[in-house]
Amino acid sequence: MKAAVWLKLLQEKGPNLPRPYADVLEEPIRELRVSFARLEIRLLYFIYGRSIVVVTHGFLKKTKKVPKADIQRALRYRNDWILTFGGGKP
């Protein structure tokens, strides 16, 4: 599956994964950009510390820009993750 290949690239390259594979949306939220046929799939994620990549959620992209609501959702999930697993404040 193509998404698995892109996730493997993300694991190997981390924050250095370039476009067209990934892009920064709104620091610290990034997107993994997977195209399949005519579908545009986006996996939103953040990087914690030097080596932890946390995928918050994914969706089918239907508009030119990533919806602000999805970026806000990823930020909420990030804050929750850091409070639960990061041992500190977001």
VEXKOLTOR-824698 format. One record per residue: x, y, z of N, C-alpha, C, O in turn; residue number from 1; chain. Coordinates in nm, 2 decimals, decimal comma, padded with zeros to 4 digits. Each point is the difference from the previous one (the first is absolute). Example, Ala and Ser with C-alpha at 12.3 -4.5 7.8 and 13.67 -1.06 7.14 Angstrom:
<rs>
<r <01,32 -00,57 00,78> <-00,09 00,12 00,00> <00,09 00,12 00,00> <00,10 00,00 00,07> 1 "A">
<r <-00,14 00,11 -00,14> <00,09 00,11 00,00> <-00,08 00,11 00,08> <00,05 00,11 00,01> 2 "A">
</rs>
This chain:
<rs>
<r <00,08 -00,12 00,00> <-00,08 00,12 00,00> <00,09 00,12 00,00> <00,10 00,01 00,07> 1 "A">
<r <-00,14 00,09 -00,15> <00,08 00,12 -00,01> <00,01 00,08 00,13> <00,11 00,05 00,03> 2 "A">
<r <-00,21 -00,04 00,05> <00,01 00,07 00,13> <00,10 -00,06 00,09> <00,08 00,07 00,07> 3 "A">
<r <-00,07 -00,21 -00,08> <00,11 -00,06 00,09> <00,14 00,03 -00,05> <00,09 00,02 00,08> 4 "A">
<r <-00,07 00,00 -00,21> <00,13 00,04 -00,05> <00,03 00,14 00,04> <00,11 00,03 00,04> 5 "A">
<r <-00,21 00,06 -00,05> <00,02 00,14 00,05> <00,03 00,01 00,15> <00,08 00,07 00,04> 6 "A">
<r <-00,15 -00,16 00,04> <00,02 00,00 00,14> <00,15 -00,05 00,03> <00,06 00,05 00,09> 7 "A">
<r <-00,02 -00,14 -00,17> <00,14 -00,05 00,02> <00,10 00,11 -00,03> <00,10 00,01 00,07> 8 "A">
<r <-00,13 00,06 -00,18> <00,09 00,12 -00,03> <00,00 00,10 00,11> <00,11 00,05 00,03> 9 "A">
<r <-00,23 -00,03 00,02> <-00,01 00,10 00,12> <00,08 -00,05 00,12> <00,07 00,08 00,06> 10 "A">
<r <-00,07 -00,21 -00,04> <00,07 -00,06 00,11> <00,15 00,02 -00,02> <00,08 00,03 00,09> 11 "A">
<r <-00,03 -00,05 -00,21> <00,14 00,01 -00,04> <00,05 00,14 00,00> <00,11 00,03 00,05> 12 "A">
<r <-00,19 00,06 -00,11> <00,05 00,14 -00,02> <-00,04 00,10 00,11> <00,06 00,10 00,02> 13 "A">
<r <-00,17 -00,13 00,05> <-00,05 00,09 00,10> <-00,03 00,13 -00,05> <-00,07 00,01 -00,11> 14 "A">
<r <00,11 00,10 00,18> <-00,04 00,13 -00,05> <00,07 00,04 -00,13> <-00,03 00,11 -00,05> 15 "A">
<r <00,12 -00,18 00,00> <00,07 00,03 -00,12> <-00,07 -00,06 -00,13> <00,05 00,01 -00,11> 16 "A">
<r <-00,17 -00,07 00,13> <-00,07 -00,06 -00,11> <-00,05 00,12 -00,08> <-00,08 00,08 00,05> 17 "A">
<r <00,12 -00,07 -00,18> <-00,04 00,12 -00,08> <-00,13 -00,02 -00,07> <-00,06 -00,11 00,00> 18 "A">
<r <00,01 00,22 -00,06> <-00,11 -00,01 -00,10> <00,05 -00,08 -00,12> <00,12 00,01 -00,03> 19 "A">
<r <-00,20 -00,09 -00,03> <-00,14 00,00 00,01> <-00,06 -00,10 00,10> <-00,12 -00,01 00,01> 20 "A">
<r <00,21 -00,05 00,07> <-00,04 -00,10 00,10> <-00,07 00,07 00,12> <-00,10 -00,05 00,05> 21 "A">
<r <00,16 00,16 00,00> <-00,05 00,06 00,12> <00,02 00,15 -00,01> <00,07 00,05 -00,09> 22 "A">
<r <-00,14 00,02 00,18> <00,01 00,14 00,00> <-00,04 00,05 00,14> <-00,08 -00,07 00,07> 23 "A">
<r <00,12 00,19 -00,03> <-00,04 00,06 00,12> <-00,13 00,08 -00,02> <00,00 00,08 -00,09> 24 "A">
<r <-00,10 -00,11 00,17> <-00,12 00,08 -00,02> <00,00 00,12 00,09> <-00,01 00,12 -00,05> 25 "A">
<r <00,02 -00,14 00,18> <00,01 00,11 00,10> <00,07 -00,06 00,11> <-00,04 -00,09 00,07> 26 "A">
<r <00,16 00,14 -00,04> <00,09 -00,06 00,10> <-00,08 -00,02 00,13> <-00,07 00,09 00,04> 27 "A">
<r <00,08 -00,21 00,02> <00,09 -00,11 -00,03> <-00,07 -00,11 -00,09> <00,05 -00,11 -00,01> 28 "A">
<r <-00,17 00,14 -00,04> <-00,08 -00,10 -00,08> <00,05 -00,01 -00,14> <00,02 00,10 -00,07> 29 "A">
<r <00,00 -00,22 00,03> <00,05 -00,03 -00,14> <-00,10 -00,09 -00,07> <-00,08 -00,06 00,07> 30 "A">
<r <00,10 00,04 -00,20> <-00,09 -00,09 -00,07> <00,09 -00,10 -00,08> <00,10 00,04 -00,06> 31 "A">
<r <-00,14 -00,16 00,06> <00,05 -00,10 -00,09> <-00,10 -00,01 -00,12> <-00,12 -00,02 00,02> 32 "A">
<r <00,17 00,04 -00,14> <-00,08 00,01 -00,12> <00,00 -00,12 -00,08> <00,10 -00,03 -00,07> 33 "A">
<r <-00,21 -00,04 00,07> <-00,01 -00,13 -00,08> <-00,10 00,02 -00,11> <-00,12 00,03 00,03> 34 "A">
<r <00,16 -00,06 -00,15> <-00,10 00,00 -00,11> <-00,02 -00,14 -00,05> <00,10 -00,08 -00,01> 35 "A">
<r <-00,22 00,05 -00,02> <-00,03 -00,14 -00,05> <-00,11 00,02 -00,10> <-00,12 00,04 00,04> 36 "A">
<r <00,15 -00,07 -00,16> <-00,09 00,03 -00,12> <-00,04 00,15 00,01> <00,09 00,08 -00,01> 37 "A">
<r <-00,22 -00,05 00,03> <-00,04 00,14 00,01> <-00,03 00,04 00,14> <-00,04 00,11 00,03> 38 "A">
<r <00,08 -00,19 00,06> <-00,03 00,03 00,15> <00,13 00,07 00,05> <00,11 -00,04 -00,02> 39 "A">
<r <-00,14 00,14 00,10> <00,11 00,07 00,07> <-00,02 -00,03 00,15> <-00,10 00,05 00,06> 40 "A">
<r <00,19 -00,13 00,00> <-00,01 -00,04 00,14> <00,10 00,08 00,08> <00,12 00,01 -00,04> 41 "A">
<r <-00,16 00,04 00,15> <00,09 00,08 00,09> <00,00 -00,07 00,13> <-00,10 -00,02 00,06> 42 "A">
<r <00,22 00,00 -00,01> <00,02 -00,05 00,14> <00,07 00,12 00,08> <00,11 00,04 -00,04> 43 "A">
<r <-00,17 00,01 00,14> <00,06 00,11 00,07> <00,07 -00,06 00,12> <-00,04 -00,10 00,06> 44 "A">
<r <00,16 00,16 -00,03> <00,09 -00,05 00,10> <00,08 00,11 00,06> <00,00 00,11 -00,05> 45 "A">
<r <00,07 -00,14 00,16> <00,10 00,09 00,06> <00,11 -00,09 00,05> <00,00 -00,12 00,01> 46 "A">
<r <00,11 00,19 00,01> <00,13 -00,07 00,04> <00,02 00,05 00,15> <00,00 00,11 00,03> 47 "A">
<r <00,02 -00,21 00,05> <00,03 00,02 00,14> <00,14 -00,04 00,03> <00,04 -00,11 -00,02> 48 "A">
<r <00,04 00,21 00,08> <00,14 -00,03 00,03> <00,07 -00,02 -00,13> <-00,03 00,07 -00,10> 49 "A">
<r <00,13 -00,16 00,10> <00,08 -00,02 -00,12> <-00,05 -00,12 -00,08> <00,04 -00,01 -00,12> 50 "A">
<r <-00,11 -00,08 00,17> <-00,03 -00,12 -00,07> <-00,14 -00,06 00,00> <-00,03 -00,10 -00,06> 51 "A">
<r <-00,06 00,17 00,13> <-00,14 -00,05 00,00> <-00,09 00,08 -00,10> <-00,01 00,12 00,01> 52 "A">
<r <-00,05 -00,20 -00,10> <-00,10 00,06 -00,09> <-00,13 -00,05 00,04> <-00,03 -00,12 00,01> 53 "A">
<r <-00,07 00,21 00,01> <-00,13 -00,04 00,05> <-00,10 00,05 -00,11> <-00,01 00,12 -00,03> 54 "A">
<r <-00,06 -00,22 -00,03> <-00,10 00,03 -00,10> <-00,13 00,02 00,07> <-00,05 -00,08 00,08> 55 "A">
<r <-00,01 00,20 -00,09> <-00,12 00,04 00,07> <-00,13 -00,06 -00,06> <-00,08 -00,05 00,06> 56 "A">
<r <00,07 00,07 -00,20> <-00,11 -00,05 -00,07> <00,02 00,02 -00,15> <00,09 00,07 -00,04> 57 "A">
<r <-00,18 -00,13 -00,03> <00,01 00,01 -00,15> <-00,14 00,03 -00,06> <-00,10 -00,01 00,07> 58 "A">
<r <00,10 00,06 -00,19> <-00,12 00,03 -00,07> <00,02 00,01 -00,15> <00,11 00,01 -00,04> 59 "A">
<r <-00,22 -00,01 -00,03> <00,00 00,02 -00,15> <00,00 00,15 -00,02> <-00,10 00,06 00,04> 60 "A">
<r <00,19 -00,01 -00,11> <00,01 00,14 -00,03> <-00,09 00,03 -00,12> <00,01 -00,06 -00,11> 61 "A">
<r <-00,11 00,15 00,13> <-00,09 00,03 -00,11> <00,00 00,15 -00,04> <-00,07 00,04 -00,09> 62 "A">
<r <00,15 00,04 00,16> <00,02 00,14 -00,03> <00,14 00,03 -00,03> <00,09 -00,08 00,03> 63 "A">
<r <-00,06 00,20 -00,08> <00,14 00,04 -00,03> <00,08 00,01 00,13> <00,12 -00,05 00,01> 64 "A">
<r <-00,17 00,11 00,10> <00,07 00,01 00,12> <-00,05 -00,11 00,10> <-00,11 -00,04 -00,01> 65 "A">
<r <00,20 00,01 00,10> <-00,04 -00,09 00,11> <-00,10 00,08 00,09> <00,04 00,11 00,04> 66 "A">
<r <-00,15 -00,16 -00,01> <-00,10 00,07 00,08> <00,06 00,04 00,14> <00,07 -00,08 00,06> 67 "A">
<r <-00,09 00,20 -00,02> <00,05 00,05 00,13> <-00,05 -00,09 00,11> <00,07 -00,02 00,10> 68 "A">
<r <-00,19 -00,03 -00,11> <-00,06 -00,09 00,10> <00,09 -00,12 00,02> <00,02 -00,05 00,12> 69 "A">
<r <00,04 -00,01 -00,22> <00,09 -00,11 00,01> <00,13 00,04 00,06> <00,05 -00,08 00,08> 70 "A">
<r <00,00 00,19 -00,11> <00,12 00,05 00,07> <-00,02 00,02 00,15> <00,08 -00,04 00,08> 71 "A">
<r <-00,20 00,10 -00,05> <-00,03 00,02 00,14> <-00,02 -00,14 00,08> <00,04 -00,01 00,11> 72 "A">
<r <-00,10 -00,08 -00,18> <-00,02 -00,14 00,06> <00,14 -00,06 00,03> <00,02 -00,05 00,10> 73 "A">
<r <00,07 00,06 -00,20> <00,14 -00,05 00,02> <00,06 00,07 00,12> <00,07 -00,07 00,07> 74 "A">
<r <-00,08 00,20 -00,06> <00,06 00,07 00,12> <-00,06 -00,05 00,13> <00,07 -00,01 00,10> 75 "A">
<r <-00,20 -00,01 -00,10> <-00,07 -00,05 00,12> <00,06 -00,14 00,04> <00,03 -00,03 00,11> 76 "A">
<r <-00,02 -00,06 -00,21> <00,05 -00,13 00,02> <00,15 00,00 00,05> <00,04 -00,08 00,08> 77 "A">
<r <00,03 00,18 -00,14> <00,14 00,01 00,04> <00,01 00,04 00,15> <00,08 -00,06 00,08> 78 "A">
<r <-00,16 00,16 -00,04> <00,00 00,04 00,14> <-00,04 -00,11 00,09> <00,06 -00,02 00,10> 79 "A">
<r <-00,16 -00,06 -00,14> <-00,05 -00,11 00,08> <00,11 -00,11 00,01> <00,03 -00,05 00,11> 80 "A">
<r <00,04 00,03 -00,22> <00,11 -00,10 00,00> <00,11 00,04 00,09> <00,05 -00,08 00,08> 81 "A">
<r <-00,01 00,21 -00,09> <00,11 00,04 00,08> <-00,03 00,00 00,15> <00,08 -00,04 00,08> 82 "A">
<r <-00,21 00,08 -00,04> <-00,04 -00,01 00,14> <00,00 -00,15 00,05> <00,03 -00,02 00,11> 83 "A">
<r <-00,07 -00,07 -00,20> <-00,01 -00,14 00,04> <00,13 -00,07 00,00> <00,03 -00,08 00,09> 84 "A">
<r <00,05 00,10 -00,20> <00,12 -00,08 -00,02> <00,13 00,07 00,01> <00,10 -00,05 00,02> 85 "A">
<r <-00,11 00,19 -00,04> <00,12 00,08 00,00> <00,05 00,04 00,13> <00,11 00,05 00,01> 86 "A">
<r <-00,19 -00,06 00,09> <00,04 00,03 00,14> <00,02 00,15 00,02> <00,07 00,04 00,09> 87 "A">
<r <-00,14 00,04 -00,16> <00,01 00,14 00,02> <-00,11 00,08 -00,07> <-00,10 -00,05 -00,05> 88 "A">
<r <00,12 00,18 00,05> <-00,09 00,09 -00,07> <00,02 00,01 -00,15> <00,12 -00,01 -00,04> 89 "A">
<r <-00,22 00,02 -00,03> <00,02 00,01 -00,15> <00,07 00,13 -00,04> <00,02 00,02 -00,12> 90 "A">
</rs>
